[in-house]
């Protein structure tokens, strides 16, 4: 049985973490999989440890304590050998772990691109941009294989030479579609518990950060609320912009119409309870939350051009330009919601047919790992 080291988990159960765990649940039958993180905690740690996988932590910071970081990482790879090292990232700003991973002589070092723009802002963003474009030229020195969740993410991470090689693959951000199948019984239970009966419920599941553009979402919601007072907004997640988000909700007198649920593990049930999925991100490598929403049969709206077209695999997803005003977004959403009659039960089958179910995509990915 081959050993895989998975790098890229954070404490937040976001898109990358969801992707990793979806494939982990399938691949753990065939490989011994451990995790290496640079954070004090790791999302899904209970499940990982229950499956006899190990979680290792690098405690030193590469940039604040570089000498100890180098020693700690070097010591780790001296004492732990893996056949495959799988580096999941949102950008190439930091290749510290990757260099030492390559020097440990595994069969494969995979760099997996999960985003198509920078999440950092301000002075930190300038540094990461410089390092990213510098490392974009250097990444082929340390990697043997290259994965991307979309063509947009691949272009952001890798030069043409890499993307034209036989070692480059687009890996669909597959989901366990049956988990997200619409369940009317759960819809009724959750709508009752969350006091959503007789409400038109909009939901967003995302980290509260710049990328996810939630302040703009609040502006759209305000416009929808002006059209029909039954609109209710449910935000699932947390992050550094929570305070700013709460302030805006209060300033617009929307506190009684917005629920902030924090981090949740019952996403499928919450999607069943909702009526509309709104996801106006500034950029996305793929947007796995949109795939989950479509599997649940939810009418969905996202940003044009900056969110890959490859996630729009059903007739449920509409792309709207971020150049359009909140009024124009609200017009489109309200028009579609009031005019369409959707059978929410059929969409998990469409997800499977299009190759975005984990059973199909994990088999394809396994063939690359075993090659």
C-alpha positions, 0 to 999 in steps of 0.5 A, a space after each residue: 500500500 502506497 503512502 500519501 502525504 496531504 498538504 494544504 489543510 487549514 482549520 477552516 472547513 472551506 472549499 479546499 478542505 471539502 475537496 481533500 476530505 471528499 477524495 480522502 474518504 474514497 482513497 483511504 481504502 487504497 492508500 495510507 494517507 497522512 496530513 501535514 499542516 502549518 496550523 495549530 488545528 486542522 479541519 476534520 481532525 476528528 474524522 481523520 484521526 478516527 480513520 487511523 491517519 496522522 496529522 503532523 504540524 510544522 510549528 515554525 513560520 517560514 518567514 518569521 522564523 526561517 532557520 527553525 522552519 528549515 530545521 523542522 521541515 528537514 527533520 520531518 522529511 528525514 524521518 517520514 517517507 511518502 511515495 506521493 506528496 500532494 501539495 494543495 494551494 490557493 497560490 504559489 506564494 510559499 513553496 517552503 514545504 514543497 522544496 523539502 518534499 521534493 528533496 525527500 525523493 518521493 515517486 510523485 510530488 503533485 502541485 494542485 491549483 485550487 484558485 485563480 487569484 490572490 486572497 491576500 490584500 494590501 502589502 501582504 498581497 504585493 509580497 505574495 504576488 511577487 513570490 507567486 509569479 517568481 515561483 510559477 517559473 520555478 515550480 517545475 523544479 520541485 513537482 512531478 505532476 500538476 493538477 488544477 480544479 479548472 482551466 482558470 486555476 491552471 492558467 493562474 498557477 502554471 506556465 504553458 509548458 507545464 499545461 501542455 505536458 502529459 503530467 498536467 490534469 484537470 481534476 473535477 472538484 467532485 462531490 458525494 452527490 447523494 449526500 446533497 440530494 434534496 430531501 423534502 422531510 429535512 427541508 420541513 424540519 430545518 425551515 421550522 427550526 430556523 423559523 423559515 416557514 413562509 420565507 423565501 430563503 437565500 443561502 450562501 456557504 463561504 468563508 467571510 473574506 474578501 474573495 467571497 464578496 459578502 458585502 456586495 451580497 448584502 446589497 443584493 439582498 437588500 434590493 430583494 427585500 425591497 421587492 418582497 418582504 418574505 426574503 430571508 438570508 442565511 449565511 453559513 461560515 465565518 472569517 475575518 470580515 464577520 465584524 464588518 458584515 455584522 455592522 453592514 447588516 445592522 446599518 441597513 436594518 436587516 438584522 431580523 432578516 439575516 441569520 449567521 449560522 457560523 461553521 456547520 457540518 449539516 450543509 446538505 440539510 441547510 441547502 434542502 431548506 433554502 430556495 436560492 443559492 447566491 455566490 457573487 465571488 470576486 474569483 474562484 478556482 472552481 466554486 465547489 459550493 455551487 456544485 453542492 447547491 446544484 446537486 440539491 436542486 437550488 436555483 443558483 447565481 454567481 459571478 460571470 467570467 471570474 467563476 469558471 464556466 465548468 461549474 455550471 453543469 446544470 440549467 440551475 446556474 446563472 452567471 451575472 457580471 460583477 459590473 452589474 449593480 445590486 439592483 440588476 442582480 436582484 432583478 435577475 434573481 427575482 425574475 427567475 425565482 418567480 418564473 421557474 418551476 424546478 424539480 429539485 429531485 433530479 439534479 444528483 443524477 445530472 451531477 453523476 452523468 457529467 462526471 462530477 460525482 466522487 465515485 467516477 472522478 476518484 477512479 480517474 484520479 486514482 489512475 493518475 496516482 498509480 501511473 
